[in-house]
Amino acid sequence: MSDKFVSIGMPVYNGGESMRRALDCLLAQTHSNFELIISDNASTDSVTKVITEEYAQRDSRIRLTRQPFNQGAVPNFIWVLHQAKGDYFMWAAHDDFWSSNYVEALANRLEQVPEAVLATGSSQVATTRRNGATEQEIVPSAPNGDRDATLAVYTKHFMACVWVYGLYRTAWVSKAAPEWKQYPLLSGDVIWLWGVLLQERVVGDPAATFFYTADHRARKKLTYRQTVVMWGIVGFHLVRLSWQRLPANDQVNGVLKAWRYVYLHHLKRKNPVTTTIRIAKLAVLWCWIGIETGFLQLITNAGLLVVKGPSQPEEKPQLPDTSQGSAVNVGKRNAA
């Protein structure tokens, strides 16, 4: 049994009453040798302040910091990481919960495999759609095999990005995680974790269970074009990382895996006909985006100005700004 000191980082923004369940669950872990670092990202609700202060007074393992201004979601995630004093580290969201043996089982797994940098449990993902319908999905823990086996599971399950909430070696993740800030807020975790799986050993223990909640009713809906642009960015980075980080003899195979990920979760539909139609529509849209972008760049280089009236707001082919704690999220990073 591992006796290593563990740091748990909880970045939070307007956590609300759901924080009580998460905090109770963490404080009841069978592995009790840990610190819980809470960073309140300048929450505007009164509930978060009351709950965090109540629990900080109740348990000396909690270190509470209230940020003077909202520094953005991913920076808040990185901030709690940089405060960690433990040998191992994990992120915890305010509305998730864990089996009581979660930290203990994953700490033991890292002890058993010294070359592994991340240990994950199995995950039960509860998703609430905008129409109120709920879905349940089981994401297995990382397989204890080679890189190809791990990427195969990650590619099959889109919500395998919740592996980001596993247990890391603190020394390693402290150096690796800042790269996350280079990626867009939406699906940045998908991209960062893909780069990790390409180079590092990741293991799992199905005996540890993570319960993840995703409420789409709290998200700002993306336009069709914004969704397409987001997936274009994801595909670009997955291909780039596969080519840059794999040995020469594995580069092509890695790129094919990256394209398979995009195909399964963005392009594929119920049958070959609708899939073909979708790919054709997206190809046309990307041609239009390319022409439009090139035309605007041409105007900019020529020093010309395009004046738009009040009824013609400028349309930008980019994702919405969620740096100030908006409710849009894939995995709750922006709500922290």
N, C-alpha and C positions, 0 to 999 in steps of 0.2 A: 504494500500500500504506500502510495506517495505521500510524503509529508511536506512537499514543496509549498512555499508561500505563493499564493495566487492573487493576482490583481484583477478585479472585475470593473470595467469602465461602463458607466451608464450615462451617455449624453442624452439630455432630455429637453424638449421644448413643449410647453403646455401639455404635460403628461396627463393631468386629470386624475380621477379616482382609480383608473386602471393601474396606476403606479403601486397601489397597496398590494395587489396580488403579486406583482413582479418582485417587489421588495421582500414580501413575506416568503416567497419561494426561494429567493437567493439566500436570505438569512437562515433558512432551514436546511441548507445543503449539508450532506453528510461530511464533506470536506470542509472543516470549519476554519482552517488556517488561511484566511484571505482578508483582503481589504476591498471595500466597495467605494469606488470613486464616482461621485455624482457631479456632473457639470450641468447646471441649469442655464440654458442658453438664452438668458434674459426673457424668461417666460412672461407672458402678459396676463395669464389667468392667476387668480389668487390661490387656487387649489394646489398647484405644484409647489409653491413656496411653503404652504402649511404642512403638506405631507412630507416633503424632504426634510424640513427642520424637525418635525416630530420624530422621524425615524433616526435622524442623526443624533438626537439627544438620547434615544433609546438604546442604540448600539454603537459602541466605540469603534467598531470596524469600519464605519461609514465616514468618508471624508467628503464634505459638501462644499462646493464652490458655486457661487452665483456670478455668472459673467456680466460685466457692466453693459455690454451690448451684444446683440446677436451676431456672432462671428461666422455664421453659415454652418450648414450641417456637417459636411466632411471635416472642416477644420475643428469642429467640436469633437468629432470622433477621434481625430488625431491628438487633440489636447488631452483627453482622458488617458490615452495610451502613453503619452510622454510623462504623465504623473505616476505611472506604475512603478512600484518597487518590488513586485513579485518576480519569481522565476518564470511563471506562466501568466498569460493574460487572455482575457476574453471580453468581447463587447456584449452588452445586455441592453435590449430595448425596454422601454417602460411598459409596453403592453403585451409582452411575451411571457412565457413561463417555462419551467424546466423540471424534469424528473429530479427527485431529491439526490440522486447519485450522479447527476450530470458532471459536475466538476471533478468528483472523485474518479469516476470511470475514465474520463478523458485524460486526467493527470496521470493515471496509471498507464494508459496507452502510450503517452509520450515517454514515460519511464522505460517501457518495454522496447520502444523503437527510437533509439537515440538520434538517428539521422532524420527523423520526421520533424517538421516545423509546425505542423497543424494536425490536430485530432478533431474529428467531427462525430457527432452522434446521428441517430436517425431523427427525421423531422416530420412532424405532423403539421401541415399547412392548412389553416382555415381561412378561406377567402370569401368575403362578402361582396357581391356584385352591386352595381348601381341600382338594379331593380329590386334589391333586397334578397335575392337568391344566394344561398351559401353553398360552397363546394369544399370538399375535403380531399387533400392529396398527401400521400405518403412519399417522402423523399428518403431513400436509404442513406446510411452513413457511407463515407468514402470507402471503397473496397480496399482491402489490404493487399493490393497487387501492384503492378507496374504502372507507369505513366499512361499507357494506352488504356488500361482498364479503368483508371480513374477518370480520364477524359471521356470515355464512353458513357459512364454513368452521369457525368456532369452535362454532357451533350443531350442525353435522353430526357433529363428532368430540368426544365427551365428554372424551377424554383430551387434547384440545387445551389443557387447563389446564396441560400441561407447557411451554407457551410461557412460563410464569413463569420458567423456567430459561434464558431468552434473555439477550441483552446489552443493558443499559440505559445511558442517559446518567446518570451518577451524580448530578449536580445535580438532575435531575428526580425520579429514583426515591427519593432521600433525603427529599424532601418528600411524595411520594405514598404510599410504602409504609406509614407508620404507620397509615393508614386500615385496613389489613388487620387490625389488632388489634381492630377493632370487630366483626368477624365471627366466627362459630363456627369452631372448629378444623377440623371436618370440612367440606370444600367451601368454606372461607373463601377459598382461592385462586381458585376458580371465580367467586365473587362479585366479588372485588377486580379480577380481570382483565377481567371484563365491564365494570366501570366504566371501566377504562382504555381498552378498545376503543371505548367510546361517544364518547370525547372526544379521543383522541390518535391520532397516526399511528403505525402499527405495520407494519413491513416484514419481508421474509423472504429467505433465501437457501437454496435446496434443496441447495446444495453442502456446507453445514455440517450434520453429522448428530449428533443427540443420542440416546444409547441409555439408555432409562429402564427401571428394574426395579420391579415391584410384586408383592410376595409377600403374598397374602391369608392365608396360613397364620400369619403373624406378627401378624395383626390380631384384635382382640376383635370378635366378631360382634355386630352391632346387632340388637335385637329389631325385629319388624315395625313396631311403633309408633314406635320411635326413628328408623327409616328414614323413615317417613312425616313425622314432625315435622321431620327434617333437610331433606327436600325442600320442606316448607312454608316453612321459613325461607329456603331458596335462592330459591324462587319469589317470595316477598315482596320480597327485596332486588333481584332482577333487574328486577322490575316497577318498584319504587321508583326505582332508579337510572335506568332508561330514561325514566321520566316526569320526573325532576328534572334530568337532564343533557343532554337533547336539546332542540333548538329546538321551539317550539310546533307547527310544521307537521310534525315528525317524531315527536312523542310517541306517538301512537297506533300508528304503525308499529313503534316501538321496543318498546312493551308487547306487541304481537303477537309480535315476535321472542322476547321473554322467555318468553311462554307456550309458544311453539313449542319452546324449549329444554327446558322442563319436560315437555312432552308427549312429545318424542322419547326422553328419557332416564329418565323416571319412569313415565309413563302408558301409553305405546304398548306393545302386545303383538303376537303373531304375526298376528292377524286382527282385524277390526272387532268381532266378538262378544266375544272375551276382553278386548279393550281397553275395550269398553263396561261389561263386568262389573267390571273393575278400577276404572274411574272411579266406578261406583256404590258399590262397597265403600269406596273412599276418601272419598267424599262422606259416607257414613254415619259413618265413623270420625271425620271432622273435626267433624261435628255433635255426636257424643258427646264429643269432646275439648272443644268449645266449651261444652257444657252442664256438663261436669265442672269446667272451669276457672271458669266463672261461679258455680257452686255453691260451690266452695272460696273464691272471692273474697267471696261473700256471707257465708260463715261468718266469714272473717277480719275483714270490716268490722263484723260484729256483735259481735266480740270473743269468739267462742266457740272452744273448743279441741276438737279431735278426738283422743281418746286411742286409740292402737292398741296391741294386745298384741304380744308378741314374735313371734308367728306371722303378724302382719299388718304387714309393713314398708311404710313410706310409698312409694307409687309416684309418681315425678315425671316429667311428660311432657317430658323434656329429654335431651340427648345426654350420654353418659358423660364424666366428667371425665378428660381426658387431659393435663392441664397438667404432670404430673410425669413425662413421658417414657414414657407407655404405648405399647404396640405398635400401637394403633389409629391408622390414618392414611389419608388420601387424599392421596397425594403426598409422604409422609414428613416433612411439616413438624413433626408432633408428636414425631417420634423424634429431633429435633435438639436 
